[in-house]
């Protein structure tokens, strides 16, 4: 049985403002296996930040039962804090200090013995490729270096679970991919990552499982591929060597249309959810008719399509 880093049932949170009570989380359930990357997506105001604040002990839920890193969130909050790390969208790096000093400060806050703190700082500077810049003020670091240092500071306490909020915001493509590699290496070492991001490609690249939150409710959960198959637009492209083969395939399949973007008009597009079963059925039909395409490719909607379709492509009022 897979151990869970996070298990939440019936999580609720409301706020009261001048307009009355506003429900931010309306009974959500989450299960995050250990050693995986879980991504929570949603429009502004959907409740992502509130969820992270509750799970990381910053605010209390109104209702629901939650276990984080094996501890009951309501009764063992101190144990939860000792097991997690939080890297926010806005860097916690003190830019007046050097990279090394930032890490040593974090070691002091974690009450590590001085010798152990220095050893840990040196190890993290090496791991995050910051040795040459270790004694330079963090204000001189590039955006990518500051994000690496920020994550390194989170790792001083050896957390088993890390909440990453917008980890690559403002980074150039090269730095972003470098951050992705660091995240993958952390998970390979057994760390669990709870990721919130506005870059849907980031969730697609990294997450083992994704949940889509909208108006305080989870409206979809699954792997990236499973979510992509929830909406229409997927198809299989079959390219043939001549007109006769294409017409025979169309007769055998009973569905599809010639790709209008193909100048040779030798590519057939067949609607499909991209799943293994539907692809197997399609190939079996072609095989039974003695038809073999010259090329085959599967096209599914991307996460942007999923996001816009399931959330209605609406502008939401930004709340907490």
C-alpha positions as CSV (number, residue, x, y, z in Angstrom):
1,X,0.0,0.0,0.0
2,X,1.4,3.4,-1.0
3,X,2.1,5.8,1.9
4,X,0.5,9.2,1.6
5,X,2.5,12.4,2.2
6,X,-0.9,14.3,2.3
7,X,-4.3,13.0,3.0
8,X,-7.2,15.5,3.3
9,X,-10.9,14.8,3.4
10,X,-13.7,17.4,3.4
11,X,-11.4,20.4,3.7
12,X,-13.4,23.6,4.1
13,X,-12.5,27.3,4.6
14,X,-14.7,30.4,4.5
15,X,-14.0,34.1,5.1
16,X,-16.4,36.9,6.0
17,X,-16.1,40.2,4.4
18,X,-18.4,43.2,3.8
19,X,-20.4,41.2,1.4
20,X,-21.0,38.3,3.8
21,X,-19.5,34.9,3.9
22,X,-17.3,33.8,1.0
23,X,-16.6,30.0,0.7
24,X,-13.0,29.6,-0.5
25,X,-12.7,25.8,-0.1
26,X,-15.9,23.8,-0.3
27,X,-15.1,20.3,1.0
28,X,-12.1,19.1,-1.1
29,X,-10.3,15.7,-0.9
30,X,-6.6,15.3,-1.6
31,X,-4.3,12.3,-1.7
32,X,-0.6,12.8,-2.4
33,X,1.6,9.7,-2.4
34,X,5.1,10.0,-0.9
35,X,7.9,10.5,-3.4
36,X,5.8,12.1,-6.1
37,X,5.1,15.5,-7.6
38,X,1.5,16.7,-7.1
39,X,0.4,19.9,-8.9
40,X,-2.6,22.0,-7.8
41,X,-3.9,24.2,-10.7
42,X,-6.6,26.7,-10.9
43,X,-7.5,30.3,-11.8
44,X,-6.8,33.2,-9.6
45,X,-9.1,33.1,-6.6
46,X,-9.8,29.4,-6.9
47,X,-8.4,28.6,-3.5
48,X,-4.9,27.3,-4.2
49,X,-3.0,29.6,-1.8
50,X,-5.6,28.9,0.9
51,X,-5.1,25.2,0.5
52,X,-1.3,25.5,0.8
53,X,-1.6,27.8,3.8
54,X,-3.8,25.2,5.6
55,X,-1.6,22.3,4.7
56,X,1.5,24.1,5.8
57,X,-0.1,25.1,9.2
58,X,-0.2,28.8,8.5
59,X,-4.0,29.0,8.9
60,X,-6.6,26.6,10.3
61,X,-9.3,24.9,8.3
62,X,-13.0,25.3,9.3
63,X,-13.7,21.6,8.7
64,X,-12.1,18.5,7.4
65,X,-9.5,15.9,8.5
66,X,-5.9,16.2,7.3
67,X,-2.7,14.3,7.7
68,X,0.5,15.7,6.5
69,X,3.8,13.7,6.6
70,X,2.0,11.2,8.7
71,X,0.9,13.7,11.4
72,X,-2.6,14.9,12.2
73,X,-2.7,18.6,11.2
74,X,-5.0,19.7,14.0
75,X,-3.3,17.9,16.9
76,X,0.4,17.7,15.7
77,X,1.1,21.0,14.0
78,X,4.6,21.3,15.4
79,X,5.5,17.8,14.0
80,X,4.1,18.8,10.6
81,X,6.2,22.0,10.6
82,X,9.3,19.9,11.4
83,X,8.7,17.6,8.4
84,X,7.9,20.2,5.7
85,X,9.5,23.0,3.8
86,X,7.9,25.9,2.0
87,X,9.3,27.8,-0.9
88,X,7.0,30.7,-1.7
89,X,6.5,32.6,-4.9
90,X,8.4,35.5,-3.4
91,X,12.0,34.7,-2.4
92,X,12.9,34.4,1.3
93,X,16.5,35.2,0.5
94,X,18.1,38.1,2.4
95,X,19.8,40.0,-0.4
96,X,22.1,41.8,2.0
97,X,23.7,38.5,3.0
98,X,25.9,36.2,1.0
99,X,24.6,32.9,-0.2
100,X,26.6,31.1,2.4
101,X,25.3,33.5,5.2
102,X,21.7,32.9,4.1
103,X,22.2,29.1,4.5
104,X,24.0,29.5,7.8
105,X,21.2,31.7,9.1
106,X,18.7,29.1,8.2
107,X,20.8,26.4,9.9
108,X,20.7,28.6,13.1
109,X,16.9,29.0,12.8
110,X,16.7,25.2,12.5
111,X,18.8,24.9,15.7
112,X,21.5,22.8,14.0
113,X,24.9,22.6,15.8
114,X,27.4,25.1,14.3
115,X,29.6,22.3,12.8
116,X,26.6,20.6,11.3
117,X,25.2,23.9,9.9
118,X,28.5,24.6,8.1
119,X,28.6,21.1,6.7
120,X,25.0,21.4,5.5
121,X,25.6,24.8,3.9
122,X,28.7,23.6,2.1
123,X,26.8,20.5,0.8
124,X,23.9,22.6,-0.5
125,X,26.1,25.2,-2.1
126,X,27.7,22.4,-4.0
127,X,24.5,20.7,-4.9
128,X,22.9,23.8,-6.3
129,X,26.0,25.0,-8.1
130,X,26.5,28.1,-6.0
131,X,30.0,27.5,-4.7
132,X,31.7,30.2,-6.7
133,X,29.0,32.7,-5.7
134,X,28.8,31.6,-2.0
135,X,30.6,34.6,-0.6
136,X,29.0,37.2,-2.8
137,X,25.9,39.2,-1.7
138,X,22.7,37.5,-2.9
139,X,21.7,40.9,-4.4
140,X,24.3,40.2,-7.2
141,X,22.7,36.8,-8.1
142,X,20.6,36.3,-11.2
143,X,17.0,35.3,-10.8
144,X,17.7,31.7,-11.4
145,X,20.5,31.7,-8.8
146,X,18.2,33.4,-6.2
147,X,15.6,30.7,-6.8
148,X,18.1,28.0,-6.4
149,X,19.4,29.5,-3.2
150,X,15.8,29.9,-1.9
151,X,15.2,26.2,-2.5
152,X,18.5,25.3,-0.9
153,X,17.5,27.2,2.2
154,X,14.3,25.2,2.4
155,X,16.4,22.0,2.3
156,X,18.5,22.9,5.3
157,X,16.1,21.1,7.6
158,X,15.9,18.0,5.3
159,X,12.1,18.2,4.8
160,X,10.2,15.2,3.6
161,X,7.6,17.3,1.9
162,X,8.1,20.6,0.1
163,X,5.4,23.1,-0.9
164,X,6.7,24.9,-4.0
165,X,4.6,28.0,-4.9
166,X,5.4,29.3,-8.5
167,X,9.0,28.0,-8.4
168,X,10.0,29.3,-11.8
169,X,8.1,32.6,-11.9
170,X,10.3,35.2,-13.7
171,X,12.9,32.8,-14.8
172,X,14.2,32.5,-18.4
173,X,13.6,29.2,-20.2
174,X,17.1,27.8,-19.4
175,X,16.9,28.7,-15.7
176,X,13.3,27.2,-15.6
177,X,14.5,23.9,-17.0
178,X,17.4,23.9,-14.5
179,X,14.9,24.3,-11.7
180,X,12.8,21.5,-13.1
181,X,15.8,19.2,-13.1
182,X,16.5,20.1,-9.4
183,X,12.9,19.2,-8.6
184,X,13.1,15.9,-10.3
185,X,16.3,15.1,-8.4
186,X,14.7,15.9,-5.1
187,X,11.8,13.5,-5.9
188,X,14.2,10.8,-6.9
189,X,15.8,11.1,-3.5
190,X,12.4,10.5,-1.8
191,X,11.1,14.0,-1.3
192,X,7.5,14.8,-2.0
193,X,6.7,18.0,-3.9
194,X,3.4,19.9,-3.7
195,X,3.5,22.3,-6.7
196,X,1.3,25.3,-7.5
197,X,2.1,27.0,-10.8
198,X,0.6,29.2,-13.5
199,X,2.9,27.6,-16.1
200,X,0.8,24.7,-17.3
201,X,3.8,23.3,-19.2
202,X,5.5,23.1,-15.9
203,X,2.8,20.9,-14.4
204,X,2.7,18.9,-17.6
205,X,6.5,18.3,-17.5
206,X,6.8,17.6,-13.7
207,X,3.6,16.4,-12.1
208,X,2.8,12.7,-11.5
209,X,-0.8,13.8,-10.6
210,X,-2.7,17.0,-11.1
211,X,-5.8,18.5,-9.5
212,X,-7.8,21.3,-11.0
213,X,-9.4,23.6,-8.4
214,X,-12.1,26.1,-9.4
215,X,-14.4,28.1,-7.1
216,X,-13.2,26.1,-4.1
217,X,-14.0,22.7,-5.6
218,X,-11.9,20.1,-7.3
219,X,-13.3,19.7,-10.7
220,X,-10.8,17.2,-12.1
221,X,-7.9,15.0,-10.9
222,X,-5.6,12.6,-12.7
223,X,-2.4,12.4,-14.6
224,X,-1.7,15.0,-17.3
225,X,-2.7,12.5,-20.0
226,X,-5.9,11.5,-18.2
227,X,-6.9,15.2,-17.9
228,X,-6.2,15.8,-21.6
229,X,-8.5,13.0,-22.6
230,X,-11.4,14.6,-20.7
231,X,-12.0,17.2,-23.4
232,X,-12.7,16.8,-27.2
233,X,-10.2,17.6,-29.9
234,X,-7.9,14.6,-29.7
235,X,-7.2,12.7,-32.9
236,X,-4.9,10.2,-34.6
237,X,-3.1,11.3,-37.7
238,X,-2.6,8.6,-40.3
239,X,-0.4,9.3,-43.3
240,X,-0.6,7.1,-46.4
241,X,1.5,6.7,-49.5
242,X,-1.2,7.3,-52.0
243,X,-4.9,8.3,-52.5
244,X,-6.1,4.7,-52.9
245,X,-4.7,3.7,-49.5
246,X,-6.2,6.7,-47.8
247,X,-9.7,6.0,-49.3
248,X,-9.4,2.3,-48.3
249,X,-8.6,3.4,-44.7
250,X,-11.5,5.8,-44.6
251,X,-13.8,3.0,-45.8
252,X,-12.4,0.6,-43.2
253,X,-12.7,3.0,-40.3
254,X,-16.0,4.6,-41.2
255,X,-14.9,7.9,-39.8
256,X,-12.2,10.6,-40.2
257,X,-11.4,13.4,-42.6
258,X,-8.5,14.5,-44.7
259,X,-6.2,16.9,-42.9
260,X,-6.8,20.3,-44.7
261,X,-3.3,21.5,-43.7
262,X,-1.6,18.6,-45.6
263,X,-0.8,19.9,-49.1
264,X,-0.5,16.3,-50.4
265,X,-3.9,15.5,-48.9
266,X,-2.6,12.1,-47.9
267,X,-3.1,12.4,-44.1
268,X,-6.3,11.2,-42.5
269,X,-7.4,12.6,-39.1
270,X,-9.5,10.2,-37.0
271,X,-11.2,11.6,-33.8
272,X,-9.8,9.7,-30.8
273,X,-9.3,10.2,-27.0
274,X,-5.7,9.1,-27.4
275,X,-6.2,6.1,-25.1
276,X,-4.5,2.7,-25.6
277,X,-7.9,0.9,-26.1
278,X,-9.1,3.2,-28.8
279,X,-5.7,3.2,-30.6
280,X,-5.7,-0.6,-30.5
281,X,-9.2,-0.8,-32.0
282,X,-8.2,1.6,-34.8
283,X,-5.1,-0.4,-35.7
284,X,-7.0,-3.7,-35.6
285,X,-9.5,-2.4,-38.1
286,X,-6.7,-1.2,-40.5
287,X,-4.9,-4.6,-40.0
288,X,-8.1,-6.5,-40.8
289,X,-8.4,-4.6,-44.0
290,X,-4.7,-5.1,-44.9
291,X,-3.9,-1.4,-44.7
292,X,-0.7,-0.1,-43.2
293,X,-0.2,3.7,-42.8
294,X,3.2,5.1,-43.6
295,X,3.2,7.2,-40.5
296,X,1.0,7.5,-37.4
297,X,0.9,10.1,-34.6
298,X,-1.4,10.7,-31.7
299,X,-2.6,14.3,-30.9
300,X,-4.3,15.2,-27.6
301,X,-5.3,18.6,-26.2
302,X,-2.6,20.2,-24.0
303,X,-3.2,21.3,-20.4
304,X,-4.0,24.8,-21.6
305,X,-7.0,23.4,-23.5
306,X,-8.0,21.4,-20.4
307,X,-7.7,24.4,-18.1
308,X,-9.6,26.8,-20.4
309,X,-12.4,24.3,-21.1
310,X,-13.0,23.0,-17.6
311,X,-12.8,26.4,-15.9
312,X,-14.9,28.1,-18.6
313,X,-12.1,30.5,-19.7
314,X,-13.5,33.1,-17.3
315,X,-11.7,35.9,-15.6
316,X,-12.1,35.3,-11.9
317,X,-11.9,38.0,-9.2
318,X,-8.6,37.6,-7.3
319,X,-9.2,36.7,-3.7
320,X,-7.0,34.8,-1.3
